[in-house]
Amino acid sequence: MKQASKLFCTAMLMLALAISALAQDNHKDHKDHGKHEQAKAATAKNAFLGKGDGVTTCPVTGEELANKDIKADFYGRTVYFCCPGCLAKAQAAPASYIKKTHAEQLAAVKSQPKAEAHDHGAMAAKQASAKGEAKFLGKGDGVETCPVTGEPVNKNVKAEINGRTVYACCEGCLATVKKSPELYLKPEAKKETAFLGKGDGIETCPVTGEKVDKKFKGEVNGQTFYVCCEGCIDTVKANPAAYLKAAKK
């Protein structure tokens, strides 16, 4: 009986030791898994995302640079970007897009897939839609400030859009405005024609104010007028609103 009891105690002790060892192994595996996940997260956080060399192509998107107006210093060298948005991304996380030397940058982006060209106004449109804002997205006047970003314009980046010259901060923004001018450009206010008339067009010449010669007369918009000489007829016809008051009915 004593022998059986002794054997039972020994078995229970061994079982307890086995359970304890298993628990320690599980705890160790859990700690190792946690460390592995932390390492993966740190690697992902510090992953290099650059796609261009920052000299001929944008370091964020890899797009060809249309100009070199958007730039900043990183690690003691000048880096160029395709738009203000990409510059802001690089400034927020320099190590993700910029290497310390141009040679390192070239090596790092050599195997990186090139990103698709982005629409500089797409993010603004998406944010406006999410906020339920009005359809108009313009942030600048297209003369001194970019209609898309509100940044100062580059006077070399311009285009004729709806009969007016529009300036933008970069070629990408200009393309965005061309695509949807109604979203970024407010209609120009109509300028009233200054009245220059000096006579009534009946007894006195509307151009000079001198007495008319009845043999010199013209008609515009159904209104007959007299002037002092033949040259004044052409002047009035070229800009009738500036020289003739509408005839009273």
Backbone as CSV, one residue per row, in Angstrom:
resi,resn,N_x,N_y,N_z,CA_x,CA_y,CA_z,C_x,C_y,C_z
1,MET,0.838,-1.210,0.000,0.000,0.000,0.000,0.867,1.252,0.000
2,LYS,1.864,1.216,0.863,2.786,2.363,0.919,3.498,2.542,-0.410
3,GLN,3.851,1.390,-1.034,4.561,1.464,-2.320,3.685,2.096,-3.387
4,ALA,2.393,1.738,-3.384,1.454,2.289,-4.378,1.274,3.781,-4.164
5,SER,1.173,4.167,-2.904,1.003,5.585,-2.580,2.221,6.389,-3.022
6,LYS,3.373,5.823,-2.825,4.615,6.490,-3.201,4.696,6.672,-4.711
7,LEU,4.287,5.621,-5.428,4.299,5.691,-6.893,3.323,6.748,-7.402
8,PHE,2.152,6.806,-6.752,1.137,7.796,-7.137,1.662,9.226,-6.938
9,CYS,2.293,9.489,-5.822,2.853,10.817,-5.535,3.922,11.190,-6.552
10,THR,4.746,10.197,-6.882,5.820,10.448,-7.859,5.233,10.813,-9.213
11,ALA,4.152,10.070,-9.599,3.504,10.328,-10.895,2.891,11.726,-10.924
12,MET,2.249,12.127,-9.843,1.619,13.444,-9.776,2.659,14.551,-9.852
13,LEU,3.796,14.325,-9.203,4.879,15.314,-9.228,5.413,15.486,-10.639
14,MET,5.603,14.363,-11.329,6.119,14.420,-12.699,5.115,15.117,-13.623
15,LEU,3.818,14.844,-13.406,2.782,15.489,-14.212,2.793,16.999,-13.998
16,ALA,2.927,17.420,-12.748,2.962,18.851,-12.424,4.156,19.527,-13.076
17,LEU,5.321,18.822,-13.028,6.522,19.381,-13.657,6.350,19.507,-15.168
18,ALA,5.688,18.506,-15.773,5.460,18.533,-17.230,4.541,19.690,-17.606
19,ILE,3.473,19.874,-16.831,2.538,20.979,-17.100,3.229,22.316,-16.961
20,SER,4.072,22.447,-15.934,4.802,23.702,-15.717,5.747,24.002,-16.879
21,ALA,6.433,22.942,-17.342,7.373,23.118,-18.466,6.629,23.531,-19.731
22,LEU,5.441,22.905,-19.960,4.636,23.227,-21.146,4.167,24.678,-21.093
23,ALA,3.759,25.117,-19.910,3.290,26.498,-19.735,4.412,27.487,-20.018
24,GLN,5.612,27.151,-19.557,6.763,28.039,-19.792,7.094,28.114,-21.283
25,ASP,6.994,26.942,-21.956,7.259,26.936,-23.400,6.250,27.795,-24.153
26,ASN,4.960,27.677,-23.759,3.914,28.488,-24.403,4.135,29.971,-24.173
27,HIS,4.546,30.304,-22.946,4.796,31.709,-22.624,5.962,32.262,-23.455
28,LYS,7.010,31.420,-23.590,8.181,31.823,-24.377,7.797,32.025,-25.844
29,ASP,6.979,31.070,-26.376,6.542,31.190,-27.779,5.733,32.454,-27.982
30,HIS,4.865,32.770,-26.997,4.029,33.965,-27.097,4.895,35.231,-27.087
31,LYS,5.906,35.263,-26.231,6.800,36.416,-26.160,7.583,36.557,-27.465
32,ASP,8.059,35.422,-27.987,8.815,35.460,-29.240,7.946,35.944,-30.385
33,HIS,6.668,35.502,-30.400,5.742,35.934,-31.458,5.496,37.438,-31.351
34,GLY,5.354,37.917,-30.122,5.135,39.352,-29.907,6.312,40.176,-30.399
35,LYS,7.523,39.690,-30.104,8.727,40.392,-30.552,8.808,40.398,-32.072
36,HIS,8.406,39.269,-32.689,8.441,39.160,-34.154,7.465,40.144,-34.788
37,GLU,6.260,40.220,-34.207,5.259,41.154,-34.746,5.711,42.601,-34.580
38,GLN,6.338,42.909,-33.448,6.850,44.260,-33.221,7.934,44.600,-34.242
39,ALA,8.791,43.623,-34.504,9.869,43.830,-35.474,9.292,44.070,-36.863
40,LYS,8.234,43.297,-37.230,7.585,43.473,-38.528,6.957,44.846,-38.629
41,ALA,6.296,45.277,-37.550,5.660,46.597,-37.548,6.693,47.701,-37.691
42,ALA,7.817,47.548,-36.979,8.877,48.561,-37.056,9.459,48.620,-38.459
43,THR,9.619,47.423,-39.068,10.153,47.383,-40.431,9.210,48.059,-41.407
44,ALA,7.897,47.777,-41.254,6.898,48.380,-42.136,6.870,49.892,-41.966
45,LYS,6.983,50.337,-40.727,6.953,51.768,-40.441,8.131,52.480,-41.081
46,ASN,9.261,51.821,-41.072,10.478,52.439,-41.599,10.762,52.047,-43.053
47,ALA,9.795,51.386,-43.694,10.001,50.942,-45.075,10.219,52.136,-45.987
48,PHE,11.137,52.001,-46.919,11.407,53.068,-47.869,10.368,53.021,-48.982
49,LEU,9.672,54.130,-49.204,8.580,54.180,-50.160,8.907,55.007,-51.394
50,GLY,10.110,55.593,-51.428,10.473,56.472,-52.530,10.431,55.783,-53.881
51,LYS,9.979,56.540,-54.906,9.856,55.969,-56.245,10.646,56.756,-57.299
52,GLY,11.210,57.904,-56.918,11.970,58.704,-57.873,13.252,59.216,-57.262
53,ASP,14.132,59.786,-58.117,15.443,60.206,-57.613,15.467,61.614,-57.029
54,GLY,14.372,62.358,-57.194,14.329,63.710,-56.630,15.091,64.738,-57.442
55,VAL,15.535,64.345,-58.625,16.248,65.259,-59.520,15.508,65.364,-60.857
56,THR,15.220,64.225,-61.444,14.453,64.210,-62.700,13.056,63.634,-62.503
57,THR,12.886,62.914,-61.403,11.577,62.335,-61.099,11.219,62.602,-59.645
58,CYS,9.912,62.712,-59.387,9.439,62.991,-58.023,9.756,61.823,-57.104
59,PRO,10.364,62.055,-55.949,10.717,60.957,-55.048,9.509,60.257,-54.441
60,VAL,8.348,60.883,-54.470,7.152,60.273,-53.876,6.401,59.423,-54.890
61,THR,6.162,59.960,-56.097,5.365,59.242,-57.094,6.181,58.618,-58.211
62,GLY,7.376,59.134,-58.450,8.177,58.654,-59.569,7.846,59.352,-60.877
63,GLU,6.917,60.340,-60.842,6.545,61.062,-62.057,7.712,61.917,-62.560
64,GLU,7.760,62.064,-63.895,8.740,62.969,-64.489,8.445,64.391,-64.038
65,LEU,9.486,65.158,-63.696,9.290,66.518,-63.230,9.114,67.461,-64.418
66,ALA,7.998,68.212,-64.410,7.739,69.177,-65.479,8.592,70.424,-65.284
67,ASN,8.924,70.731,-64.037,9.777,71.873,-63.733,10.441,71.612,-62.378
68,LYS,11.267,72.537,-61.956,11.972,72.361,-60.683,11.666,73.502,-59.725
69,ASP,10.399,73.891,-59.705,9.995,75.005,-58.844,9.652,74.562,-57.423
70,ILE,9.271,73.302,-57.269,8.872,72.806,-55.944,10.022,71.974,-55.391
71,LYS,10.672,72.491,-54.371,11.891,71.837,-53.886,12.086,72.117,-52.402
72,ALA,12.994,71.359,-51.792,13.349,71.566,-50.383,14.678,70.869,-50.127
73,ASP,15.333,71.261,-49.051,16.609,70.653,-48.687,16.391,69.486,-47.731
74,PHE,16.995,68.345,-48.049,16.965,67.163,-47.190,18.397,66.635,-47.071
75,TYR,18.848,66.450,-45.855,20.182,65.908,-45.606,21.264,66.693,-46.348
76,GLY,21.080,68.000,-46.448,22.096,68.845,-47.062,22.089,68.867,-48.576
77,ARG,21.061,68.302,-49.202,20.969,68.367,-50.666,19.571,68.792,-51.087
78,THR,19.450,69.364,-52.276,18.168,69.849,-52.769,17.432,68.729,-53.483
79,VAL,16.173,68.545,-53.098,15.334,67.501,-53.690,14.112,68.176,-54.319
80,TYR,13.707,67.715,-55.508,12.617,68.330,-56.260,11.388,67.415,-56.289
81,PHE,10.200,68.045,-56.338,8.940,67.302,-56.285,7.991,67.757,-57.384
82,CYS,6.995,66.918,-57.685,6.054,67.251,-58.757,4.956,68.192,-58.291
83,CYS,4.685,68.245,-56.980,3.614,69.115,-56.488,3.793,69.367,-54.982
84,PRO,3.133,70.363,-54.437,3.243,70.663,-53.001,2.810,69.507,-52.107
85,GLY,1.827,68.714,-52.576,1.363,67.585,-51.765,2.445,66.557,-51.533
86,CYS,3.238,66.283,-52.575,4.328,65.316,-52.432,5.433,65.861,-51.530
87,LEU,5.682,67.140,-51.628,6.675,67.763,-50.750,6.250,67.628,-49.291
88,ALA,4.961,67.850,-49.031,4.448,67.748,-47.662,4.599,66.321,-47.127
89,LYS,4.373,65.317,-47.989,4.539,63.915,-47.565,5.978,63.634,-47.161
90,ALA,6.915,64.118,-47.969,8.328,63.881,-47.683,8.773,64.606,-46.422
91,GLN,8.249,65.804,-46.209,8.611,66.557,-45.005,8.065,65.892,-43.745
92,ALA,6.907,65.224,-43.883,6.312,64.552,-42.727,7.065,63.273,-42.364
93,ALA,7.639,62.608,-43.365,8.379,61.358,-43.110,9.572,61.277,-44.060
94,PRO,10.616,62.073,-43.818,11.761,62.146,-44.732,12.403,60.803,-45.043
95,ALA,12.601,59.979,-44.017,13.294,58.701,-44.217,12.522,57.748,-45.116
96,SER,11.222,57.964,-45.262,10.410,57.083,-46.101,10.583,57.370,-47.584
97,TYR,11.084,58.571,-47.913,11.160,58.961,-49.320,12.536,59.443,-49.777
98,ILE,13.366,59.870,-48.822,14.649,60.483,-49.194,15.818,59.749,-48.552
99,LYS,16.824,59.429,-49.363,18.074,58.871,-48.857,19.074,60.009,-48.676
100,LYS,20.121,59.763,-47.919,21.058,60.837,-47.579,21.884,61.327,-48.765
101,THR,22.101,60.466,-49.744,22.848,60.899,-50.927,22.061,60.533,-52.180
102,HIS,22.373,61.208,-53.271,21.680,60.918,-54.529,21.998,59.510,-55.014
103,ALA,23.221,59.075,-54.790,23.608,57.726,-55.195,22.782,56.679,-54.443
104,GLU,22.607,56.885,-53.140,21.799,55.957,-52.344,20.338,55.992,-52.804
105,GLN,19.865,57.179,-53.162,18.498,57.335,-53.643,18.288,56.522,-54.926
106,LEU,19.215,56.652,-55.865,19.123,55.920,-57.130,19.103,54.416,-56.895
107,ALA,19.963,53.965,-55.990,20.030,52.532,-55.695,18.738,52.046,-55.052
108,ALA,18.173,52.871,-54.184,16.976,52.471,-53.442,15.737,52.413,-54.335
109,VAL,15.647,53.322,-55.318,14.439,53.375,-56.144,14.547,52.513,-57.398
110,LYS,15.732,51.967,-57.639,15.962,51.202,-58.864,14.987,50.046,-59.014
111,SER,14.707,49.372,-57.920,13.826,48.200,-57.978,12.388,48.515,-57.592
112,GLN,12.093,49.788,-57.259,10.758,50.160,-56.828,9.839,50.329,-58.039
113,PRO,8.606,49.803,-57.971,7.666,50.016,-59.080,7.237,51.475,-59.117
114,LYS,7.100,52.027,-60.310,6.701,53.425,-60.452,5.220,53.572,-60.172
115,ALA,4.878,54.563,-59.386,3.474,54.802,-59.066,2.760,55.425,-60.259
116,GLU,1.439,55.241,-60.314,0.661,55.873,-61.369,0.606,57.374,-61.123
117,ALA,0.525,58.132,-62.207,0.415,59.591,-62.072,-0.837,59.929,-61.285
118,HIS,-0.708,60.845,-60.358,-1.867,61.167,-59.528,-2.554,62.453,-59.979
119,ASP,-3.830,62.531,-59.673,-4.634,63.717,-59.966,-4.494,64.660,-58.784
120,HIS,-3.896,65.819,-59.004,-3.616,66.737,-57.902,-4.874,67.264,-57.227
121,GLY,-5.994,67.187,-57.901,-7.232,67.685,-57.297,-8.115,66.588,-56.742
122,ALA,-7.736,65.314,-56.942,-8.592,64.211,-56.525,-8.820,64.195,-55.020
123,MET,-7.746,64.408,-54.250,-7.888,64.379,-52.804,-8.795,65.503,-52.319
124,ALA,-8.643,66.672,-52.893,-9.501,67.796,-52.503,-10.957,67.482,-52.802
125,ALA,-11.218,66.858,-53.967,-12.585,66.519,-54.344,-13.171,65.481,-53.388
126,LYS,-12.345,64.495,-53.041,-12.798,63.439,-52.138,-13.134,64.001,-50.762
127,GLN,-12.274,64.886,-50.257,-12.512,65.481,-48.950,-13.755,66.355,-48.969
128,ALA,-13.919,67.106,-50.053,-15.088,67.973,-50.150,-16.372,67.157,-50.180
129,SER,-16.337,66.022,-50.913,-17.509,65.166,-51.008,-17.849,64.570,-49.650
130,ALA,-16.804,64.154,-48.911,-17.011,63.552,-47.589,-17.616,64.539,-46.610
131,LYS,-17.260,65.799,-46.765,-17.758,66.822,-45.854,-19.096,67.402,-46.301
132,GLY,-19.544,66.978,-47.474,-20.797,67.512,-47.981,-20.693,68.963,-48.387
133,GLU,-19.518,69.382,-48.810,-19.320,70.773,-49.173,-19.858,71.046,-50.572
134,ALA,-19.930,72.324,-50.923,-20.376,72.714,-52.250,-19.438,72.132,-53.295
135,LYS,-19.946,72.025,-54.503,-19.184,71.393,-55.582,-17.926,72.175,-55.930
136,PHE,-17.964,73.499,-55.797,-16.811,74.307,-56.171,-15.638,74.030,-55.239
137,LEU,-14.465,73.727,-55.825,-13.298,73.317,-55.041,-12.139,74.300,-55.108
138,GLY,-12.267,75.359,-55.899,-11.163,76.290,-56.099,-10.641,76.901,-54.815
139,LYS,-9.303,76.977,-54.723,-8.663,77.573,-53.542,-7.858,78.819,-53.878
140,GLY,-7.721,79.102,-55.163,-6.954,80.282,-55.573,-7.624,80.956,-56.750
141,ASP,-7.117,82.146,-57.095,-7.763,82.929,-58.148,-7.256,82.614,-59.550
142,GLY,-6.205,81.792,-59.666,-5.677,81.460,-60.976,-4.823,82.555,-61.573
143,VAL,-4.552,83.579,-60.791,-3.706,84.687,-61.241,-2.466,84.779,-60.355
144,GLU,-2.690,84.885,-59.066,-1.589,84.934,-58.106,-1.494,83.655,-57.280
145,THR,-2.602,82.955,-57.144,-2.615,81.718,-56.358,-3.230,80.584,-57.176
146,CYS,-2.713,79.363,-56.948,-3.139,78.193,-57.716,-4.597,77.846,-57.414
147,PRO,-5.430,77.630,-58.438,-6.838,77.298,-58.205,-7.035,75.982,-57.460
148,VAL,-6.059,75.073,-57.554,-6.208,73.759,-56.929,-5.682,73.735,-55.499
149,THR,-4.477,74.261,-55.289,-3.845,74.166,-53.968,-3.879,75.456,-53.155
150,GLY,-4.044,76.592,-53.832,-3.980,77.868,-53.131,-2.564,78.370,-52.956
151,GLU,-1.577,77.591,-53.446,-0.172,77.989,-53.352,0.128,79.108,-54.358
152,PRO,1.202,79.888,-54.148,1.597,80.892,-55.139,1.827,80.226,-56.502
153,VAL,1.416,80.885,-57.566,1.522,80.288,-58.892,2.936,80.403,-59.454
154,ASN,3.202,79.572,-60.439,4.414,79.673,-61.248,3.974,80.318,-62.563
155,LYS,4.453,81.530,-62.852,3.998,82.265,-64.029,4.373,81.585,-65.345
156,ASN,5.235,80.571,-65.284,5.576,79.821,-66.485,4.596,78.686,-66.748
157,VAL,3.752,78.391,-65.744,2.765,77.323,-65.883,1.405,77.973,-66.107
158,LYS,0.981,78.038,-67.354,-0.257,78.752,-67.680,-0.941,78.128,-68.881
159,ALA,-2.220,78.464,-69.055,-2.977,77.969,-70.201,-4.194,78.852,-70.408
160,GLU,-4.684,78.876,-71.639,-5.913,79.593,-71.953,-7.080,78.658,-71.669
161,ILE,-7.912,79.012,-70.731,-9.064,78.188,-70.354,-10.309,79.057,-70.352
162,ASN,-11.273,78.686,-71.166,-12.527,79.444,-71.282,-12.284,80.919,-71.578
163,GLY,-11.311,81.167,-72.465,-11.071,82.532,-72.905,-10.279,83.398,-71.951
164,ARG,-9.672,82.795,-70.925,-8.868,83.580,-69.984,-7.564,82.858,-69.689
165,THR,-6.537,83.610,-69.343,-5.247,83.004,-69.003,-5.270,82.595,-67.538
166,VAL,-4.980,81.318,-67.298,-5.011,80.766,-65.938,-3.613,80.268,-65.579
167,TYR,-3.166,80.610,-64.384,-1.855,80.181,-63.885,-2.049,79.172,-62.756
168,ALA,-1.081,78.252,-62.605,-1.135,77.259,-61.526,0.255,77.076,-60.945
169,CYS,0.346,76.296,-59.864,1.648,76.099,-59.213,2.481,75.032,-59.906
170,CYS,1.832,74.114,-60.648,2.560,73.051,-61.331,1.715,72.513,-62.474
171,GLU,2.341,71.718,-63.349,1.649,71.191,-64.518,0.498,70.262,-64.131
172,GLY,0.669,69.534,-63.037,-0.386,68.628,-62.586,-1.659,69.378,-62.228
173,CYS,-1.498,70.498,-61.516,-2.665,71.300,-61.128,-3.300,71.945,-62.354
174,LEU,-2.468,72.360,-63.293,-3.002,72.978,-64.510,-3.856,71.968,-65.277
175,ALA,-3.393,70.718,-65.338,-4.159,69.664,-66.012,-5.481,69.411,-65.300
176,THR,-5.462,69.497,-63.973,-6.686,69.302,-63.196,-7.712,70.388,-63.514
177,VAL,-7.247,71.633,-63.612,-8.149,72.747,-63.921,-8.704,72.609,-65.333
178,LYS,-7.847,72.211,-66.278,-8.293,72.032,-67.664,-9.394,70.976,-67.740
179,LYS,-9.255,69.930,-66.928,-10.206,68.827,-66.953,-11.574,69.257,-66.416
180,SER,-11.581,70.058,-65.358,-12.851,70.483,-64.741,-12.781,71.950,-64.339
181,PRO,-12.748,72.867,-65.309,-12.611,74.291,-64.972,-13.733,74.824,-64.098
182,GLU,-14.940,74.258,-64.249,-16.072,74.754,-63.447,-15.901,74.464,-61.965
183,LEU,-15.026,73.490,-61.621,-14.801,73.163,-60.210,-13.755,74.056,-59.560
184,TYR,-12.920,74.707,-60.388,-11.796,75.449,-59.828,-11.748,76.926,-60.212
185,LEU,-12.523,77.329,-61.215,-12.474,78.721,-61.663,-13.847,79.376,-61.540
186,LYS,-13.890,80.477,-60.851,-15.137,81.243,-60.776,-15.275,82.082,-62.045
187,PRO,-16.495,82.258,-62.540,-16.677,83.086,-63.744,-16.148,84.492,-63.496
188,GLU,-15.493,85.052,-64.508,-14.970,86.403,-64.390,-16.116,87.405,-64.346
189,ALA,-15.984,88.367,-63.474,-17.004,89.415,-63.399,-16.955,90.257,-64.672
190,LYS,-18.123,90.541,-65.228,-18.171,91.350,-66.437,-17.797,92.791,-66.124
191,LYS,-16.886,93.300,-66.931,-16.439,94.671,-66.733,-17.339,95.623,-67.515
192,GLU,-17.860,96.604,-66.844,-18.700,97.583,-67.521,-17.840,98.495,-68.388
193,THR,-18.345,98.764,-69.576,-17.621,99.636,-70.496,-17.731,101.080,-70.035
194,ALA,-16.594,101.725,-69.888,-16.605,103.141,-69.474,-17.208,103.985,-70.591
195,PHE,-18.110,104.891,-70.229,-18.749,105.741,-71.239,-17.831,106.907,-71.578
196,LEU,-17.527,107.047,-72.889,-16.584,108.063,-73.348,-17.247,109.152,-74.188
197,GLY,-18.536,108.996,-74.440,-19.241,109.930,-75.324,-19.157,111.390,-74.888
198,LYS,-18.954,112.267,-75.873,-18.870,113.713,-75.593,-20.000,114.496,-76.263
199,GLY,-20.772,113.796,-77.078,-21.894,114.463,-77.736,-23.089,113.544,-77.800
200,ASP,-24.242,114.098,-78.248,-25.474,113.307,-78.242,-25.677,112.481,-79.495
201,GLY,-24.813,112.669,-80.513,-24.953,111.891,-81.744,-26.045,112.402,-82.652
202,ILE,-26.614,113.560,-82.303,-27.654,114.178,-83.132,-27.206,115.573,-83.570
203,GLU,-26.865,116.406,-82.590,-26.370,117.748,-82.894,-24.864,117.859,-82.668
204,THR,-24.361,117.025,-81.780,-22.913,117.044,-81.483,-22.335,115.650,-81.629
205,CYS,-21.082,115.614,-82.088,-20.422,114.332,-82.359,-20.178,113.571,-81.056
206,PRO,-20.591,112.283,-80.968,-20.392,111.508,-79.742,-18.924,111.249,-79.421
207,VAL,-18.041,111.396,-80.402,-16.622,111.127,-80.169,-15.871,112.377,-79.742
208,THR,-16.107,113.486,-80.474,-15.345,114.704,-80.200,-16.139,115.783,-79.462
209,GLY,-17.448,115.725,-79.556,-18.278,116.774,-78.952,-18.503,117.959,-79.882
210,GLU,-17.871,117.915,-81.046,-18.026,119.008,-82.014,-19.378,118.904,-82.731
211,LYS,-19.767,119.991,-83.408,-21.015,120.012,-84.155,-20.952,118.985,-85.271
212,VAL,-22.041,118.244,-85.457,-22.043,117.183,-86.449,-22.190,117.730,-87.857
213,ASP,-21.774,116.906,-88.807,-22.021,117.175,-90.225,-23.024,116.116,-90.649
214,LYS,-24.231,116.526,-91.026,-25.324,115.597,-91.272,-25.051,114.599,-92.397
215,LYS,-24.048,114.874,-93.207,-23.741,113.908,-94.257,-22.941,112.709,-93.730
216,PHE,-22.452,112.847,-92.492,-21.726,111.726,-91.874,-22.627,111.080,-90.829
217,LYS,-23.226,109.994,-91.209,-24.114,109.315,-90.275,-23.905,107.804,-90.356
218,GLY,-24.310,107.149,-89.300,-24.182,105.702,-89.242,-25.341,105.106,-88.472
219,GLU,-25.375,103.804,-88.426,-26.447,103.114,-87.696,-25.868,101.901,-86.972
220,VAL,-26.253,101.751,-85.730,-25.801,100.611,-84.936,-26.933,100.192,-84.009
221,ASN,-27.205,98.914,-83.995,-28.295,98.362,-83.175,-29.615,99.089,-83.415
222,GLY,-29.858,99.449,-84.675,-31.099,100.115,-85.024,-31.161,101.588,-84.660
223,GLN,-30.056,102.144,-84.193,-30.005,103.549,-83.773,-29.159,104.358,-84.746
224,THR,-29.742,105.441,-85.323,-29.014,106.307,-86.243,-28.273,107.377,-85.465
225,PHE,-27.031,107.646,-85.858,-26.252,108.678,-85.184,-25.502,109.500,-86.223
226,TYR,-25.132,110.723,-85.824,-24.370,111.631,-86.696,-23.065,111.987,-86.000
227,VAL,-22.040,112.225,-86.828,-20.724,112.580,-86.296,-20.146,113.744,-87.099
228,CYS,-18.969,114.159,-86.674,-18.345,115.297,-87.340,-17.520,114.923,-88.557
229,CYS,-17.100,113.644,-88.627,-16.265,113.221,-89.754,-16.408,111.718,-89.964
230,GLU,-15.939,111.244,-91.058,-16.090,109.833,-91.399,-15.360,108.918,-90.424
231,GLY,-14.195,109.361,-89.928,-13.422,108.530,-89.005,-14.173,108.234,-87.723
232,CYS,-14.991,109.190,-87.285,-15.734,108.988,-86.036,-16.827,107.936,-86.190
233,ILE,-17.308,107.722,-87.419,-18.308,106.676,-87.640,-17.723,105.314,-87.255
234,ASP,-16.516,105.039,-87.740,-15.856,103.754,-87.434,-15.596,103.610,-85.943
235,THR,-15.214,104.712,-85.287,-14.949,104.675,-83.843,-16.188,104.279,-83.073
236,VAL,-17.324,104.866,-83.441,-18.573,104.559,-82.733,-19.013,103.124,-82.993
237,LYS,-18.917,102.693,-84.256,-19.342,101.337,-84.589,-18.481,100.274,-83.901
238,ALA,-17.217,100.581,-83.687,-16.314,99.619,-83.035,-16.666,99.418,-81.569
239,ASN,-17.212,100.432,-80.917,-17.548,100.339,-79.496,-18.738,101.241,-79.182
240,PRO,-19.912,100.883,-79.663,-21.076,101.758,-79.501,-21.456,102.040,-78.050
241,ALA,-21.260,101.078,-77.177,-21.631,101.274,-75.771,-20.816,102.372,-75.117
242,ALA,-19.606,102.642,-75.661,-18.745,103.664,-75.078,-19.104,105.075,-75.548
243,TYR,-19.890,105.177,-76.660,-20.145,106.511,-77.226,-21.618,106.871,-77.381
244,LEU,-22.495,105.873,-77.346,-23.918,106.170,-77.555,-24.760,105.714,-76.370
245,LYS,-25.586,106.588,-75.893,-26.573,106.215,-74.912,-27.748,105.581,-75.673
246,ALA,-28.362,104.609,-75.065,-29.487,103.950,-75.738,-30.575,104.966,-76.041
247,ALA,-31.110,104.893,-77.250,-32.149,105.840,-77.663,-33.409,105.624,-76.832
248,LYS,-34.051,106.694,-76.421,-35.275,106.598,-75.640,-36.424,106.217,-76.560
249,LYS,-37.214,105.247,-76.106,-38.337,104.791,-76.908,-39.556,105.693,-76.664
